[in-house]
Amino acid sequence: MSESQPALTQQELKQQAAVYAVDTFIHSDMRVGLGSGSTAELFIEEVGRRSQAGILTGLVTVSSSEKSAELARSFGLEVKELADIEALDITVDGADEIETATFSLTKGRGGALLREKLVAAASTLEVIIADESKLVSILGEKMPIPVEVTPFGWTHTANRLRALGGEPALRMTGGQPYLTDGENYVLDCRFPPVTDAKDLAARIKGLTGVVEHGLFIGIAGRVVIAGKTGVYELEKGA
């Protein structure tokens, strides 16, 4: 980029990653999982525009959140329930942190971590799109780990998370506890840098009261990054 050109904003970088993902991975007659959050929404909008233009046809989508489903329908995309689809060809989603060596992720700042994980698990390929600010050398470096919990007895679940070394904070919105689409609470947990994500994921999932956590291990197949030098696919371990 020349000195006369202003640096791209984070929004513009995310838009570039979304366009690359559609260009590279999406074609007509696919069964596509739709992620949640600001970056995934840019992907949905790009797919929707091409569908309206007749460039992409015959798409069937499954959304990981009600908000993403509403956005997809606004473009005329067909949105089905996950239970009605045997398998998805691909899911494209964002991430809060991406561990470059392993492709392990933290997700769930958008509050859809359970449904995001269910949609990802039903997909042949999970593609993550993000800007370079989401890259970390170790999970927990920048962001807390969201944990979806049942509202009943949530303070006890929070204490169990503290016993694992976390510092949980109940997510709030408008002065009230944030509710997921499944009507659960979210505890945003600060942990020390996660040296063994697989072990921590198992420990959190094993706690009574935990519905799901935002550690996505062994799920991402491809990672698309937009940065100041352009858009590229991350190589695992790079």
PLY file of the C-alpha trace (Angstrom):
ply
format ascii 1.0
element vertex 238
property float x
property float y
property float z
element edge 237
property int vertex1
property int vertex2
end_header
0.00 0.00 0.00
1.47 3.38 -1.00
1.97 6.19 1.48
-0.81 8.19 -0.23
-3.39 5.48 0.48
-5.00 5.49 3.94
-4.82 2.30 5.97
-7.90 0.13 5.67
-10.28 0.11 8.60
-11.02 -3.10 10.48
-14.45 -3.15 8.85
-12.90 -2.92 5.38
-10.47 -5.73 6.20
-13.29 -7.97 7.39
-15.20 -7.17 4.20
-12.19 -8.26 2.13
-12.01 -11.57 4.01
-15.73 -12.14 3.46
-15.48 -11.49 -0.28
-12.47 -13.82 -0.56
-14.39 -16.58 1.22
-17.34 -16.30 -1.14
-15.08 -16.16 -4.22
-13.04 -19.16 -3.09
-15.40 -21.51 -1.30
-19.03 -20.84 -2.25
-20.77 -22.03 -5.39
-24.35 -22.71 -6.41
-26.37 -25.59 -4.92
-24.35 -25.74 -1.71
-25.64 -26.31 1.81
-24.03 -23.46 3.72
-23.76 -22.89 7.45
-23.93 -19.25 8.46
-21.92 -18.01 11.40
-22.74 -15.20 13.79
-21.12 -11.90 14.65
-20.01 -8.87 12.67
-17.60 -10.66 10.32
-20.00 -13.50 9.57
-22.71 -10.94 8.81
-20.51 -9.42 6.10
-20.18 -12.90 4.57
-23.97 -13.40 4.69
-24.52 -10.04 3.01
-22.05 -10.91 0.23
-23.72 -14.27 -0.36
-27.12 -12.59 -0.28
-26.18 -9.95 -2.85
-24.85 -12.59 -5.25
-27.95 -14.69 -4.73
-30.18 -11.73 -5.54
-28.10 -11.08 -8.66
-28.53 -14.68 -9.81
-24.80 -15.41 -9.51
-25.35 -17.98 -6.74
-28.44 -20.17 -7.05
-29.91 -23.15 -5.24
-28.32 -22.35 -1.91
-29.72 -23.85 1.27
-28.49 -22.27 4.50
-28.57 -23.06 8.20
-27.97 -20.23 10.63
-26.19 -20.36 13.96
-28.29 -17.52 15.40
-31.67 -15.90 14.99
-29.97 -12.63 14.01
-28.03 -14.30 11.19
-31.15 -16.13 10.04
-33.09 -12.85 9.86
-30.28 -11.25 7.85
-30.15 -14.20 5.43
-33.92 -14.13 4.90
-33.77 -10.39 4.17
-31.77 -11.29 1.05
-34.21 -14.03 0.08
-31.90 -16.87 1.10
-33.53 -20.15 2.11
-32.90 -20.83 5.80
-33.60 -24.27 7.21
-33.35 -25.77 10.67
-30.23 -27.80 11.39
-32.40 -30.80 12.31
-33.77 -30.81 8.75
-30.32 -31.02 7.09
-28.30 -34.22 7.06
-24.98 -32.41 6.56
-23.60 -29.05 5.50
-20.99 -28.64 2.79
-19.36 -25.68 4.50
-19.75 -23.19 7.31
-18.14 -19.75 7.23
-17.80 -17.94 10.54
-15.66 -15.44 12.39
-13.58 -15.83 15.56
-12.52 -13.78 18.56
-9.03 -15.31 18.73
-7.16 -17.63 16.37
-4.15 -19.54 17.66
-1.85 -19.53 14.65
0.02 -22.76 15.45
-3.04 -24.94 15.93
-6.11 -23.17 14.42
-7.71 -23.45 17.87
-10.21 -20.65 18.43
-12.09 -18.68 21.01
-15.59 -17.73 19.88
-18.85 -16.59 21.37
-18.56 -12.85 21.88
-21.66 -12.69 19.69
-23.45 -14.99 22.13
-24.12 -17.89 19.75
-21.37 -20.27 20.85
-23.58 -23.35 21.34
-25.35 -23.05 18.00
-22.11 -22.08 16.25
-20.51 -25.25 17.50
-23.49 -27.40 16.49
-23.49 -25.96 12.97
-19.71 -26.38 12.70
-19.93 -30.00 13.82
-22.43 -30.71 11.03
-20.15 -29.23 8.36
-17.67 -30.94 6.06
-15.49 -27.82 6.17
-15.35 -24.93 8.63
-13.80 -21.76 7.21
-12.88 -18.95 9.59
-12.62 -15.40 8.28
-11.04 -12.58 10.28
-8.72 -9.60 10.24
-5.17 -9.82 11.57
-6.10 -8.42 14.98
-7.65 -11.81 15.84
-4.35 -13.71 15.54
-2.70 -14.79 18.82
0.16 -17.05 19.76
-1.87 -18.55 22.62
-5.59 -18.48 23.44
-6.63 -16.13 26.21
-4.02 -13.60 25.15
-6.57 -10.90 24.31
-10.08 -12.12 25.02
-12.02 -13.91 27.76
-13.51 -17.32 27.06
-17.32 -17.19 26.89
-19.12 -19.97 28.75
-22.85 -20.52 28.23
-24.52 -21.61 31.47
-28.00 -22.34 32.74
-29.52 -19.35 34.58
-30.59 -21.62 37.43
-27.81 -21.60 40.01
-25.43 -19.67 37.73
-23.48 -18.26 40.67
-22.55 -21.80 41.70
-21.40 -22.53 38.15
-19.33 -19.34 38.30
-17.67 -20.60 41.49
-16.80 -23.88 39.75
-15.18 -21.91 36.95
-13.18 -19.93 39.50
-11.93 -23.22 40.92
-10.49 -23.94 37.46
-8.56 -20.69 37.54
-11.01 -18.47 35.67
-12.46 -15.08 36.58
-16.06 -15.19 35.33
-18.12 -12.07 34.69
-21.83 -12.29 33.91
-22.50 -10.70 30.52
-25.04 -7.90 30.80
-27.08 -5.92 28.28
-29.38 -3.02 29.10
-28.92 -3.63 32.82
-30.11 -7.24 32.54
-28.24 -10.53 32.06
-27.62 -11.22 28.38
-29.71 -14.13 27.09
-28.57 -16.45 24.30
-31.01 -17.75 21.70
-31.34 -20.77 23.98
-32.25 -18.43 26.88
-29.07 -19.16 28.80
-26.60 -16.80 30.47
-23.02 -16.18 29.33
-20.08 -15.94 31.72
-17.05 -14.28 30.12
-14.11 -15.95 31.84
-10.61 -14.56 32.00
-8.14 -17.42 32.25
-4.36 -17.28 32.28
-2.96 -17.90 28.76
-4.26 -21.33 27.78
-1.31 -23.68 27.33
-3.52 -26.78 26.97
-6.78 -25.75 25.34
-8.03 -29.31 24.89
-7.63 -30.07 28.60
-9.27 -26.80 29.68
-12.15 -27.37 27.23
-12.82 -30.80 28.74
-12.66 -29.45 32.29
-15.10 -26.62 31.57
-17.52 -28.86 29.68
-17.53 -31.29 32.60
-18.83 -28.72 35.08
-22.43 -28.98 36.22
-24.37 -26.00 34.91
-22.22 -25.47 31.82
-24.08 -25.75 28.53
-21.14 -25.01 26.21
-17.88 -23.08 26.09
-16.21 -20.89 23.49
-13.09 -23.00 22.97
-13.28 -24.40 19.44
-10.62 -27.09 19.17
-9.95 -29.08 16.00
-12.88 -27.45 14.19
-11.37 -24.88 11.80
-10.24 -26.38 8.50
-9.22 -23.19 6.69
-8.47 -19.71 8.03
-8.74 -16.60 5.84
-7.02 -13.46 7.13
-7.22 -9.91 5.83
-4.30 -7.68 6.75
-2.34 -4.68 5.58
-0.56 -6.77 2.93
-3.82 -8.21 1.55
-5.95 -11.32 2.03
-4.28 -14.68 2.56
-4.97 -18.15 3.89
-3.15 -18.86 7.10
-0.89 -21.89 7.19
-1.23 -23.90 10.39
1.89 -23.45 12.49
2.95 -20.28 10.69
0 1
1 2
2 3
3 4
4 5
5 6
6 7
7 8
8 9
9 10
10 11
11 12
12 13
13 14
14 15
15 16
16 17
17 18
18 19
19 20
20 21
21 22
22 23
23 24
24 25
25 26
26 27
27 28
28 29
29 30
30 31
31 32
32 33
33 34
34 35
35 36
36 37
37 38
38 39
39 40
40 41
41 42
42 43
43 44
44 45
45 46
46 47
47 48
48 49
49 50
50 51
51 52
52 53
53 54
54 55
55 56
56 57
57 58
58 59
59 60
60 61
61 62
62 63
63 64
64 65
65 66
66 67
67 68
68 69
69 70
70 71
71 72
72 73
73 74
74 75
75 76
76 77
77 78
78 79
79 80
80 81
81 82
82 83
83 84
84 85
85 86
86 87
87 88
88 89
89 90
90 91
91 92
92 93
93 94
94 95
95 96
96 97
97 98
98 99
99 100
100 101
101 102
102 103
103 104
104 105
105 106
106 107
107 108
108 109
109 110
110 111
111 112
112 113
113 114
114 115
115 116
116 117
117 118
118 119
119 120
120 121
121 122
122 123
123 124
124 125
125 126
126 127
127 128
128 129
129 130
130 131
131 132
132 133
133 134
134 135
135 136
136 137
137 138
138 139
139 140
140 141
141 142
142 143
143 144
144 145
145 146
146 147
147 148
148 149
149 150
150 151
151 152
152 153
153 154
154 155
155 156
156 157
157 158
158 159
159 160
160 161
161 162
162 163
163 164
164 165
165 166
166 167
167 168
168 169
169 170
170 171
171 172
172 173
173 174
174 175
175 176
176 177
177 178
178 179
179 180
180 181
181 182
182 183
183 184
184 185
185 186
186 187
187 188
188 189
189 190
190 191
191 192
192 193
193 194
194 195
195 196
196 197
197 198
198 199
199 200
200 201
201 202
202 203
203 204
204 205
205 206
206 207
207 208
208 209
209 210
210 211
211 212
212 213
213 214
214 215
215 216
216 217
217 218
218 219
219 220
220 221
221 222
222 223
223 224
224 225
225 226
226 227
227 228
228 229
229 230
230 231
231 232
232 233
233 234
234 235
235 236
236 237
